């Protein structure tokens, strides 16, 4: 990201990762995600990339850029986030879920398909490269296959109901200006089951400074969503099992970076190596958290 000052105004410029842009679907997915936020920006406080000659992405010397108006504001960390903030974001997410997408061409919207990841391939490759995470991955292979099967089963169960959404609405992707949120970084936007989106985003916003989920903030987020959307009835266990999917995808991507299968430079490789270990730990913690959240959700449903 770069801050650019010009005679016409101040802008934030994002240089897109070249190794990601080499993927066959990358350019299309970026264009689609910006079409989604552009479509939603009249309904919710969101920031799409600026268009020049009708294009959201600008290419200079084989490097792609996105340009945004500069926002004078702040991102909130866990210690700053209040229950009122959680309610506000929950309500915005409900507005996203209630949007009429009939006018929007969803035929090419980005949607990740359920699939079986071959973890043994990355383990064997890691052994060849003497990767530092070999033992961590080896100890988790059986669990990874189990989580993969659960998430695939869940995704198929939830497949029939989809909306277009941000899909990565973490606190780091919200700027606060004069106490009001502006949602940024829409590059992951695409199709998602709204119940899965609700729970995943509620977790993002209720994580405290110790890395645990704050029950009051979690329920405040659900309340904010309910106030705009109404009560959601669903098999919460199935929804929570779907939460493994993105984490497993991120683990595979991190393995590819660490093994230099999909990696731009040494810095990115080192980042991938760190993320492999961190993501394995996050998956183990998510398994424990899921049991707790099912109890909270069933209590909330009875109220």
Backbone torsions as a table, in degrees:
resi	resn	phi	psi	omega
1	UNK	NA	140.7	178.9
2	UNK	-130.2	143.8	172.6
3	UNK	-97.8	125.8	-177.1
4	UNK	-121.4	126.3	175.4
5	UNK	-106.9	126.9	179.5
6	UNK	-130.5	174.4	177.9
7	UNK	-70.6	-17.6	179.6
8	UNK	-93.7	-12.2	-178.6
9	UNK	148.2	-178.6	-179.8
10	UNK	-106.5	141.3	-174.2
11	UNK	-138.0	155.4	170.0
12	UNK	-106.2	129.5	-178.2
13	UNK	-117.4	124.3	179.8
14	UNK	-104.9	123.0	173.9
15	UNK	-91.5	119.5	-175.0
16	UNK	-78.5	144.1	-177.5
17	UNK	-59.9	118.3	-176.6
18	UNK	-60.2	-36.7	-177.8
19	UNK	-68.2	-33.7	176.8
20	UNK	-71.1	-39.1	-177.9
21	UNK	-69.0	-13.7	176.2
22	UNK	-76.7	-16.5	178.3
23	UNK	-63.6	143.4	-176.0
24	UNK	-58.4	-33.3	-175.6
25	UNK	-98.6	-2.7	-170.6
26	UNK	-60.8	-50.3	-176.4
27	UNK	-60.9	-45.4	179.3
28	UNK	-61.0	-43.1	-178.0
29	UNK	-64.1	-39.1	177.6
30	UNK	-64.7	-43.0	179.3
31	UNK	-63.3	-44.0	-179.9
32	UNK	-63.3	-42.6	-178.9
33	UNK	-63.2	-36.4	178.5
34	UNK	-73.3	-31.0	173.8
35	UNK	-63.3	-38.0	-179.5
36	UNK	-64.8	-49.4	-178.4
37	UNK	-67.9	-35.0	177.1
38	UNK	-62.5	-40.2	178.2
39	UNK	-64.8	-40.7	-176.2
40	UNK	-82.3	-16.7	-170.8
41	UNK	-65.3	-16.4	175.4
42	UNK	-83.7	-11.5	-175.8
43	UNK	-108.5	-32.6	-178.0
44	UNK	-131.7	162.8	177.4
45	UNK	-76.6	96.7	-176.3
46	UNK	-138.5	155.0	-177.7
47	UNK	-118.9	105.7	173.5
48	UNK	-81.9	163.8	173.7
49	UNK	-68.4	154.3	177.8
50	UNK	-75.4	145.4	178.7
51	UNK	-99.1	135.3	173.3
52	UNK	-127.1	121.1	-175.2
53	UNK	55.0	35.4	176.1
54	UNK	83.8	1.0	-176.3
55	UNK	-111.4	138.2	175.7
56	UNK	-81.6	-30.0	-178.1
57	UNK	-105.7	138.2	179.2
58	UNK	-115.5	135.7	-177.9
59	UNK	-117.0	125.7	177.1
60	UNK	-133.5	120.6	179.6
61	UNK	50.8	47.8	177.1
62	UNK	65.3	15.6	174.8
63	UNK	-114.2	129.4	179.8
64	UNK	-93.5	141.5	179.3
65	UNK	-132.2	153.6	170.2
66	UNK	-126.3	140.3	-174.3
67	UNK	-120.2	132.7	-177.5
68	UNK	-128.4	149.4	170.2
69	UNK	-62.1	140.9	179.9
70	UNK	-71.3	132.8	177.3
71	UNK	-107.5	125.5	173.7
72	UNK	-89.1	100.6	-176.9
73	UNK	-169.5	-166.0	-177.1
74	UNK	-137.7	155.0	167.4
75	UNK	-97.7	142.4	-179.8
76	UNK	-94.7	139.7	173.2
77	UNK	-97.2	174.0	-173.4
78	UNK	-51.7	-41.3	-176.4
79	UNK	-69.8	-19.5	-178.5
80	UNK	-90.4	-21.3	-172.4
81	UNK	-76.1	127.8	-179.0
82	UNK	-105.7	169.4	175.4
83	UNK	-62.6	-34.5	178.1
84	UNK	-63.9	-39.4	176.4
85	UNK	-61.9	-44.2	179.9
86	UNK	-60.8	-42.8	177.8
87	UNK	-61.6	-40.6	-177.0
88	UNK	-65.8	-45.7	179.8
89	UNK	-68.2	-37.2	176.3
90	UNK	-59.0	-40.6	179.0
91	UNK	-67.0	-40.0	177.9
92	UNK	-63.8	-41.9	178.4
93	UNK	-62.0	-38.6	176.9
94	UNK	-60.7	-40.2	178.4
95	UNK	-63.6	-37.7	175.9
96	UNK	-62.2	-45.6	-177.5
97	UNK	-67.4	-27.1	-178.2
98	UNK	-90.1	-3.8	-178.0
99	UNK	-63.2	137.8	176.4
100	UNK	-81.0	109.1	-178.0
101	UNK	-95.2	11.3	-177.0
102	UNK	-62.9	-25.9	179.1
103	UNK	-85.5	-6.2	-175.7
104	UNK	-103.4	132.9	179.2
105	UNK	-76.1	105.4	-178.3
106	UNK	-95.8	4.7	-174.7
107	UNK	-62.9	-24.8	-179.8
108	UNK	-119.2	19.3	-179.4
109	UNK	-66.5	142.5	-178.1
110	UNK	-67.1	126.8	177.9
111	UNK	-147.1	125.5	-178.4
112	UNK	-83.1	129.4	-177.8
113	UNK	-85.3	146.2	173.9
114	UNK	-65.0	136.0	179.7
115	UNK	-156.9	160.1	179.2
116	UNK	-94.1	120.6	179.2
117	UNK	-89.4	132.9	-178.6
118	UNK	-87.4	89.2	-176.1
119	UNK	-67.0	-29.9	-179.6
120	UNK	-60.4	-33.0	178.3
121	UNK	-59.7	-47.8	-178.0
122	UNK	-70.7	-33.1	177.4
123	UNK	-65.4	-46.0	179.6
124	UNK	-64.8	-40.9	178.2
125	UNK	-64.6	-38.6	178.2
126	UNK	-64.0	-37.8	177.8
127	UNK	-64.4	-39.9	177.7
128	UNK	-61.7	-39.2	-176.4
129	UNK	-89.8	-1.9	-176.7
130	UNK	54.2	46.3	-179.6
131	UNK	-66.3	148.3	-175.4
132	UNK	-70.5	-17.0	-176.2
133	UNK	-97.2	9.6	-175.3
134	UNK	-53.3	-51.3	-176.5
135	UNK	-64.0	-41.1	179.0
136	UNK	-60.7	-44.6	-178.9
137	UNK	-69.8	-41.2	179.8
138	UNK	-59.7	-43.0	-180.0
139	UNK	-67.2	-20.6	-173.3
140	UNK	-106.7	-2.4	-172.8
141	UNK	-56.4	-45.2	-179.0
142	UNK	-63.6	-43.4	178.7
143	UNK	-63.8	-41.1	-179.2
144	UNK	-60.5	-41.1	178.0
145	UNK	-65.2	-39.3	178.5
146	UNK	-64.9	-47.7	179.7
147	UNK	-62.8	-39.0	178.9
148	UNK	-61.3	-44.3	179.3
149	UNK	-64.9	-41.9	178.8
150	UNK	-62.5	-45.6	-177.2
151	UNK	-66.9	-38.6	178.1
152	UNK	-64.4	-42.8	178.5
153	UNK	-61.5	-43.1	-178.7
154	UNK	-66.0	-44.6	-179.6
155	UNK	-58.8	-39.8	179.5
156	UNK	-66.8	-37.1	178.6
157	UNK	-65.5	-36.1	-174.5
158	UNK	-93.9	0.5	-172.2
159	UNK	-61.2	-30.8	-171.8
160	UNK	-71.1	-20.5	-179.6
161	UNK	-116.2	115.8	-178.1
162	UNK	-137.3	149.2	171.1
163	UNK	-132.9	172.0	170.6
164	UNK	-95.7	132.7	-178.2
165	UNK	-151.1	175.7	-178.5
166	UNK	-65.7	-44.3	177.5
167	UNK	70.6	3.5	175.4
168	UNK	-151.7	46.6	-171.9
169	UNK	-82.9	61.7	176.3
170	UNK	-82.2	162.5	176.8
171	UNK	-55.0	-32.1	-179.5
172	UNK	-67.3	-16.3	-179.9
173	UNK	-102.5	21.4	175.0
174	UNK	-130.5	125.0	173.2
175	UNK	-98.2	139.6	179.4
176	UNK	-110.2	122.4	-179.6
177	UNK	-124.6	117.5	-177.9
178	UNK	54.2	39.6	176.9
179	UNK	80.9	0.5	-179.0
180	UNK	-114.7	142.3	-176.7
181	UNK	-83.9	148.6	170.5
182	UNK	-130.7	121.6	-175.6
183	UNK	-86.4	127.9	-176.4
184	UNK	-121.6	-179.4	174.4
185	UNK	52.4	72.3	-176.8
186	UNK	-95.8	17.1	-171.6
187	UNK	-66.5	-17.1	177.2
188	UNK	-92.7	0.6	-174.2
189	UNK	-58.7	142.6	179.4
190	UNK	173.3	-161.5	-178.6
191	UNK	-78.1	142.6	178.4
192	UNK	-160.6	152.1	172.5
193	UNK	-70.2	130.2	-175.2
194	UNK	-63.7	-30.3	178.9
195	UNK	-70.5	-42.0	175.7
196	UNK	-61.5	-45.1	179.3
197	UNK	-60.0	-41.8	-180.0
198	UNK	-61.1	-51.8	-176.4
199	UNK	-67.1	-43.7	-179.1
200	UNK	-60.9	-42.9	-178.7
201	UNK	-72.1	-36.3	176.5
202	UNK	-61.1	-37.9	177.5
203	UNK	-64.7	-47.0	178.9
204	UNK	-50.8	-44.2	-171.2
205	UNK	-85.3	-8.8	-178.3
206	UNK	-110.8	5.4	176.0
207	UNK	-69.8	128.2	179.3
208	UNK	-92.3	-177.9	-175.0
209	UNK	-65.4	-16.7	178.8
210	UNK	-93.3	-1.3	179.5
211	UNK	87.8	5.8	178.1
212	UNK	-97.8	160.7	178.4
213	UNK	-87.5	125.5	178.1
214	UNK	-82.0	117.9	-175.2
215	UNK	-60.2	-43.2	-177.9
216	UNK	-63.7	-41.0	178.9
217	UNK	-69.3	-40.1	178.6
218	UNK	-59.2	-48.2	-179.7
219	UNK	-70.3	-31.1	176.2
220	UNK	-64.5	-39.7	177.9
221	UNK	-62.1	-46.7	178.6
222	UNK	-60.9	-39.2	179.2
223	UNK	-63.6	-43.1	178.2
224	UNK	-60.9	-40.8	178.1
225	UNK	-67.0	-44.4	-178.9
226	UNK	-61.3	-39.3	-178.4
227	UNK	-59.5	-31.1	-179.4
228	UNK	-98.7	-29.7	-170.9
229	UNK	-105.8	-29.9	-172.5
230	UNK	100.5	170.5	-178.2
231	UNK	-69.9	134.8	179.8
232	UNK	-96.4	128.6	176.8
233	UNK	-111.7	121.3	-175.8
234	UNK	-165.5	164.2	171.7
235	UNK	-78.9	99.4	-173.9
236	UNK	-64.3	-32.8	178.3
237	UNK	-60.8	-43.2	178.4
238	UNK	-63.1	-40.8	179.4
239	UNK	-63.1	-43.6	-179.7
240	UNK	-68.0	-35.0	176.5
241	UNK	-62.8	-32.5	177.3
242	UNK	-64.4	-22.2	-179.9
243	UNK	-66.1	-15.9	176.8
244	UNK	-71.4	-26.2	-168.4
245	UNK	-57.2	-55.7	-177.1
246	UNK	-64.1	-35.4	178.9
247	UNK	-65.8	-39.6	177.6
248	UNK	-68.1	-38.7	176.1
249	UNK	-61.7	-42.9	179.8
250	UNK	-66.3	-38.2	177.7
251	UNK	-61.7	-45.4	179.8
252	UNK	-62.6	-43.6	178.4
253	UNK	-61.3	-40.8	179.3
254	UNK	-66.0	-38.4	176.2
255	UNK	-62.0	-41.7	179.5
256	UNK	-63.7	-39.5	178.1
257	UNK	-68.1	-44.2	-178.6
258	UNK	-62.5	-34.7	-178.4
259	UNK	-91.6	4.5	179.1
260	UNK	61.9	27.5	173.9
261	UNK	-78.3	-37.4	179.6
262	UNK	-140.1	86.8	-169.4
263	UNK	-156.4	136.0	-177.0
264	UNK	-86.2	-37.5	-175.9
265	UNK	-160.2	-178.6	-176.7
266	UNK	-63.1	-38.2	180.0
267	UNK	-61.5	-43.9	180.0
268	UNK	-67.7	-34.9	177.2
269	UNK	-62.3	-44.9	179.2
270	UNK	-63.7	-37.8	177.1
271	UNK	-63.5	-42.6	178.0
272	UNK	-61.0	-41.4	179.0
273	UNK	-61.4	-45.5	177.9
274	UNK	-62.1	-41.5	-176.7
275	UNK	-68.7	-29.8	176.8
276	UNK	-59.4	-50.2	-178.1
277	UNK	-66.0	-44.0	-179.3
278	UNK	-64.2	-41.2	-176.6
279	UNK	-70.6	-36.1	175.3
280	UNK	-60.5	-42.1	177.4
281	UNK	-66.2	-40.2	179.1
282	UNK	-62.4	-38.6	178.9
283	UNK	-64.2	-40.8	178.4
284	UNK	-65.8	-40.1	178.8
285	UNK	-68.8	-35.3	-179.9
286	UNK	-65.4	-35.8	177.8
287	UNK	-60.4	-42.7	178.0
288	UNK	-67.8	-42.8	-177.5
289	UNK	-62.7	-37.9	-177.4
290	UNK	-55.6	-41.4	179.9
291	UNK	-63.3	-41.6	179.6
292	UNK	-66.2	-43.4	-176.8
293	UNK	-66.2	-35.7	177.1
294	UNK	-59.6	-41.4	178.2
295	UNK	-62.9	-47.0	179.7
296	UNK	-61.4	-43.9	-177.4
297	UNK	-66.2	-38.9	178.0
298	UNK	-68.1	-36.1	175.7
299	UNK	-64.2	-46.5	-177.8
300	UNK	-62.1	-39.3	-179.1
301	UNK	-63.5	-31.1	-177.0
302	UNK	-78.5	-17.4	-175.8
303	UNK	-74.2	NA	NA
